[in-house]
Amino acid sequence: MITGPDISSNNPHPIDWPTLAASGQTFVIIKAGGDQTGSDTYRNPYFPDDYQQARAAGLVVGAYHWVSNADPTPTVAAVKALWQPGDLPVALDFEQAGITHQRLHQVRAAYRMVGLATMTYTYPAFWTQMGDPSCTECAADPLWYAAYQSKQPSAPAPWRNVTFWQYAGTSVELPGIRGLNDMSRFIGTNQQFAALCGRLEEDDVAQWWHDTDGTEWALDAVAKRRLTSPAQRADLQNVGLLSKTRRDVTTDVDRARLAQTPEVK
């Protein structure tokens, strides 16, 4: 079983990372920044040390970013500075009241523009209220789903499956960490987990399309996303041109304008 906790500044520090790794945990996802107040400057003060020490202890590491209306740039830069091939996609924590799926796309675009893949964290009630069941961009990223129940949850639309299941919230004791912890499980094989740990190619990030008035649009590199099943990869292989219609843009105005543009061949 492939399991691991998620960690923030709320966890008592320091953390004994070698002891945690030796207990059988495979990964850890560490909060990088963002908070409920919408602060532009908040970053987890423990993030750099936790991230590097967890990796050094042999854990697969990932970062998560609390999605708010704050400027994501400082947190994106902090993650980019530490991310290495083999780390997990950056998790976008989508659960703050009043934050829409359009904002989720904007923060996602900020990471894609620096070459980092993403996944979405949410929970059933919030996605039902604020999510977008028709979002093809979301469906192409892995889902980290919080559902505190004994049975593995089904994925909400538009996802086909849950990639990470957060099955326990602040209720599990772990060696190396004082207090109680959230816990998640990867739903898949060791090979699928290894395939998930990667990054976008720099060439994908550098692709651009120019509108007739000279506006630059970043192309969304769907074809090389890290996915969790052969079926998903096959689907993308069959619809390669869709990667040229799902561009990452950073404002609602650009998004509305893009919706009116023809597919780029």
N, C-alpha and C positions, 0 to 999 in steps of 0.2 A: 504494500500500500504506500502511495506517495503522499505524504502529509507534511504540513508545516504551519507555523503560526504567522500572524501579522503583528507588527510591533510599531509602537509610536512612543512619543515622549511620555505618555501616560503610564507606560510600563516602568517599574522600578529599575534604575540603573545603578551600577553597571550590570551587563548581562554576560554570563559565562558561556560564550559561544562554542568553545570546544566541547563543553559538557552537553550543551543542547544538541550539537551535531552527533555526538556519540550516543545519544538517546534514541537514535533511529529516525529523526526528522530529516527530510530531504531538502526542504526549501524554507525561506523566510521572505516575507514581503514587508518592507519597512516604509513607514510614512516619510515622505520627503518634505512636503509642505502643503500649504493651503489650509484654511480653517473656516469655521462657521461665521466668523465675524467679517469675512471678506477682506482681510488684511492683505495688502500687496506685498508685504515684506516677511510674513511669517514663514519660517522654515524650521523643521524639526532640528533642534541643536545637536541631537545625537546622531542624526542621519549619516554624516560622512564616516564617523568612526564605526557605527553599527554596520553599515554597508560593507566596509572594507574588512572589518574583523570577522563578520559572518562568512564572507567569501573565503578568507584565509583559513577559517575553521573547516571548510569543505562543504558548506551549504550552498545551494543554488540561491542566488539573491535576486530580488525584484524590488522595485520602488512603487509606492502608490501616491497619487496626487489627489487631494480633496478638491473636487470641482466646485468653484464658487464664481462670483462675478469679478474677483480680483484679477489683476494682470498675472497670467501664468508664467511670464518670462523668467522671473528669478528662480522659481522651482524647476522649470525646464532646464535652465542652465546648470543648476546643482546636480540634477540627475544625469545630464549629458556628460558632465565632468567625470563621473564615476562609472558610468555604464560600460560594460565590456561584452564582447561576443560570448555567448553562453549564459548571459543573464536573462531573466524573464522579461516579457514585454511590460511596459509601464502600465500599471493599473490606474484607471481613471475612476475615482470614487464618486459615484453619482448617486447622492442621497440627501442633499441639502434642500430643505423646503424652499420653493420658489425658483429653483434653478431648472431651466428647461433643457430639452434635448438639443436645442440649437447651441446652447453654451457648451454642452458636452462635445459637440462637433468642433467648436472653435478651439477648445483646449487640446483635443485630439490632433487637430491640424498643426498646432504649435509643436507637438512632439514629432509628427511626421516630417515637418520641415527641417528638423535637425537629424533626421535619419533613424528615429526610434519608433519601433512598433508599439502598439497599445492594446490593452484589453479593457473591458468595462466591468466595474463592480457595481452592483445594485442589489435591491431586494424586492420581493414580489409586489408589495403594496405601493412602493414608490414608483416602480416601473409602470404599473398599471395606471397610476395617476399622471406621471410626468414623462414617461417614455414614448417612443415612437415605434409601434409594431411593424411599420412599413419601411424602417430604416435599413437600406441595403449596406450602408457603411458600417453600421453596428454589427450586422450579421457576419461581415467578413472578419471581424475581430473576435477573439475568444471572450467568453462570458465567465466572470467570477460572480457567483450567485449566492447570496446569504439566505439560507432557509434552515432554521433550527428545528429539525425534525429527524425522525429515525429513518425515513425513506428518502432515497435520492430524489431530488425534485426534477420535474420536467422543465425544460427551458421555455421562457416566454417568447412569443414572436418578437423579432424576426429570427431569433437564433434557432438552430436545429438541435443543439445539445449544450449542456453545461460543461465547461472545461474545468473550472475550479468550483467546488462546492464548499462554502463556509458553513459547516454543520454545527458549530458551537461558538457561542459568543460569551467571552469573559467568564469561562466556566471550567477550563481545563488546566490542571497543574502540569508543568513541564520541568524537567531537570535543567538547571542553569538559569531559569528566570523566576524571580520571586513573584508571588501573586498568581492570579488566574488569567488565562489567555483565550483569545479567539483561536479557532483551529479550522483549517481548510484541507480538503482532499483533492488531488488531481484525478479527474475521471478519464482514465486512459491507460495506455501501456507505458513501459519505460521508454520504448522507442518513440512514442508520440510525445512524451514529455521532453525528450532530448531534441526532437524536431521543433518544439515550441520555443526553445531557448535560442534565440538568434536575433538578427537585426535586418533591417532593410539594406539593400545595396546602395552605396552612395550614388551610383548612376541613376537609380530610380528617383531619388530625391532631387536630382539635378534636372529632370525632365521638365520642359516648359512648353506651353502653347500660347501663342500671341493672338489676341483678339484683333479685329480689324482696326480698332482705334489704338492699338499698341499695348493694351492692358495685358499683363502677364498673369497666367493662372498656373498654379502648381498642379501637376498631374498626380492622381492618386495611384500608387503602385500596388494595385490589388493583386496582380498576377504573381507577385513574389511575397505576399504576406505569409507569415507562419501560421498554418492552420492545423487542426487537430485530427483530421480524418482523411483518408484517401478519397472518399466521396466528395468532400468539400474541394479538394484540390482538382478533382476531375471536373467538377462544375465550373470552376474558374477557368480551367483550361479550355472549356467549350465556349466560354463567353469572354474571351480575352479583351474584346473591344469595350466591354463595360468599364474597364479601368480608365477609359478616356472620357467617361461621362460622370464618374463620381470623383470630382476634383475636391481637394481640401481648400476651402476658402475661410476667411477669418471674420467676415462681417455678414450680417443678415442681408444688407443691401447687395453685396457681391453674390450671396447665395441665391437671392431672388433673380438677379440678372442672369446668373449662370443657368438657371432653370429654363430660361427662354432661348438659350443658345443651342445650335444643332450639335449632334455628335461629331467629334473630330475623327476623321478616318486616317 
